[in-house]
Amino acid sequence: MSDIIRFGVSIDSQLGKKFDDHIKRKGYLTRSEAIRDMIRDTLVKEQWESGKHETVGTITIVYNHHTRELDHALTDLQHQSYHQIISTLHVHLDAHNCLEVLVVRGKSHEIKQIADRLIGTKGVQHGKLTMTTTGKELK
């Protein structure tokens, strides 16, 4: 079992109330778990901003599949990055629009570059990159 560190935190009562409301909305059972999650989130963000660690994430794009040559452009970009793209999900939203989610793994600067190219492709209506960690660096 790992060692536990206990520490106290002093905060303004208004901030404490807002934090307790946040904890309740998010479904945390304790303040400690909420604080641990916030610490982990900060550490993960530092990892992928540094560009030194292997990261994982998703690239989500929405596009109209009737846009001329868009399907081919997106497929070509994905084939250029086949080492980093480990899975894809394609959903038909309606008769015209598609949602595509790509699961990616690699150095964060590579993943950001892939996301920028896909999201920036003419005809993509919306896109978002969500990065996280492989979990190796967190306990």
C-alpha positions, 0 to 999 in steps of 0.5 A, spaced: 500 500 500 502 506 498 504 512 503 498 517 504 500 524 505 495 528 509 495 536 509 490 541 511 487 547 506 485 554 508 480 557 503 475 563 503 468 560 505 465 562 499 470 559 495 469 553 499 461 553 498 463 553 491 467 547 491 462 543 495 457 545 490 462 542 484 463 536 488 456 535 489 454 536 481 460 531 479 458 526 484 465 526 488 464 522 495 469 526 498 473 533 498 479 529 497 477 525 491 476 531 488 482 534 489 486 528 487 482 528 480 484 536 480 491 534 481 491 528 476 488 533 471 494 538 472 499 533 471 496 530 465 496 537 462 503 538 463 505 531 460 502 533 454 504 540 453 511 538 454 511 533 448 516 529 451 511 523 454 507 518 450 500 520 450 493 518 448 487 521 446 481 522 441 480 527 435 473 528 433 470 531 427 464 532 424 463 533 416 458 533 411 460 527 407 457 530 400 463 535 400 467 534 394 473 530 395 473 530 403 472 523 404 478 522 400 482 527 403 481 525 410 482 518 408 489 520 405 491 524 412 489 518 416 493 513 412 499 518 413 498 517 420 497 510 421 502 509 426 499 514 431 491 512 429 490 506 433 482 506 432 476 509 428 469 510 429 465 512 424 457 514 425 452 517 420 449 522 424 443 524 418 443 523 411 449 528 410 453 529 416 458 524 419 461 524 426 468 520 426 472 519 432 479 517 432 483 514 437 490 516 437 497 514 441 504 518 440 508 524 442 503 530 444 506 534 438 505 529 433 498 528 435 496 535 435 499 536 428 495 530 426 489 533 429 490 540 426 491 537 419 484 533 420 480 539 423 483 544 418 481 540 412 476 544 408 469 541 409 470 539 416 465 543 420 467 542 427 473 538 430 476 537 437 482 534 440 482 531 447 488 529 450 489 524 456 495 520 459 497 512 458 496 512 466 504 510 466 506 516 470 500 517 475 499 512 481 
